[in-house]
């Protein structure tokens, strides 16, 4: 085949393209049903507990034992409480899960850190805090509070949050 612009595709690879590739290779094609099954199971788990499965992955599902990977022990503790719900939902969807094992596999903190929302104060509130810092009695007990309120007002007025 000669190279010309009509016989190349500039489209990004898709899941359909990936599955087509796997189907063309005999060894890879044998893996396709297992991959599709794991993807369906991951999707069903995520639909049951969407907040928890944002960072979870299925490591294995063999002989009724589901093995899940979690990034933190805190998430593992929360998920452990939800295992009956997860197992019931999966059973309703046709999955025969007799047991679930949780494996904590730490990831990079940047990957799992939730975005914190920025708290904003309206200008009137910043002004009220400014007045409060000026009106508080200048005493040893209040000095740290006055300094903290003045620093907060200065940050808010400078746009630093």
N, C-alpha and C positions, 0 to 999 in steps of 0.2 A: 504494500500500500504506500503510495506516495504521500508525503506530508503536504497538506494544504489546510487553510483555515476552515474548510467545510467538514473535515473529518476529525476535529477536536472539539471537545466540549469545555467551556469555561465555567460550567456550573460547579458549585461546591458539592462534595460528596454527601450523599444522604444515606439514611438507614436502608432505603431500598437498594441503593447502589452497593452498600456493604453486604447486604444479604445476597444480592446477585453474585457478588464476588465469591462469597462463601459457597454458594451452590455450585459454582463452576469447578471447584476443587473437591475431589472425592473425600479426602481426609477432613477438610474443613466442613464440608456439607454434613458429615456425621455429627459435628458439634452443634449445628444450627438448632435442632429441636431442644437441646439442653439450654442453649442460650436464650431461646424464645421463652422457654418455661420459666427460667430464672427472672427474665424481664417481666413476665406476667405476675409472678409472685411478688417482686419488688413493687410493682405498680399497685397490687392489691394491698400490700402492707402500708404503702404511702397513703392510699385512700382511706384506710382505717385510722391511722394516726399520723396525719400530715405534718404536724409540727415536730414530732419526734423523728420521723423518717427523713427529714431534710438532710441530716448528716449521717444516717445509718446506711449500711449496705449489707446485703445478704452474702455471706461467705459460702454457705453450703446448705443444701436441703436433701438429706438422704435418710432413708428408712424412718421417715416421720420426724426426724430431728432437724429443726431449723437453727442454723448458727448465724448470728447477726454480729456485725462489727459496729462498734460505737466509738466516738472520739473521746468521750470523757466518762469518768465514773459517775458523775452527777447525772448525766443523761441515762446511763445504764440503770441507776437507781430509780429514776422516773419511769423508764420503760418497764422495769420489772413489775411495777405496780399495775401497768396496763396490759400485761401479758394475757390475763384471762379474756379481756375484750378482744385483743388481737387474735387469739386462738379461736374464739367463737366466730368472729367475722370471717376469718380464713376458712373455717369449717363450713360456713354458710355458702362460701364461694367455691367449695369443692376441694379444698386443700386439706389433706389428712395430716395435721401437725399434732404429734403426741407430746413433743417437748421443744423448748426453746432454750438455747444456750447463748449467753451474751459474752462477747469478747471485746474488751476495751483495747483499742489500738490508737494510741495518741497520734494526732495529726499536728500539723503546724498550727500554732495558736491563731494566726491570721486567717486561716481557712475556716475556723469554726466560731470566731468571735462574732457575736451578734452586733448589728449596728445599733448604737445608742442614739436615741432621738435627742436633738439639741433643744434645750429648754430656753425659751426666750422670754424676756421681761419687756412689757410695753414701756415706752418712755415715761409714762406717768408713774409706774412702779419704781423705775430707776430714780426718778426725782424724789419720790417718797423715801426711799432708802437714803438718799443724799441728805434729806432734811432730818431723818432719824439720826444719822451719824453726827450731825451738827447739834442736835438737841439733847442727845444723851449726856448725862452727867459725866464729866471728866474725872473718873475715879480709878484707882488701881484695878477694881473689879471689872470695870467697863472698858478698860483700855484695849484689850485684845478684841473685844466685840467691835468697838469703834474702828479699829484698824482694819478688821476683816470687812466690815460694811463699806468703808471708804475704798478699799482695794477692789471689791466687787463692783462698786459704782464706776470706778476708773476703767475696769475691764469692759464693762457693758458699754460705756460711752466710747471706748476705743474700738468697739466692734469685735473684741476677742472672746465674747461669750461669757 
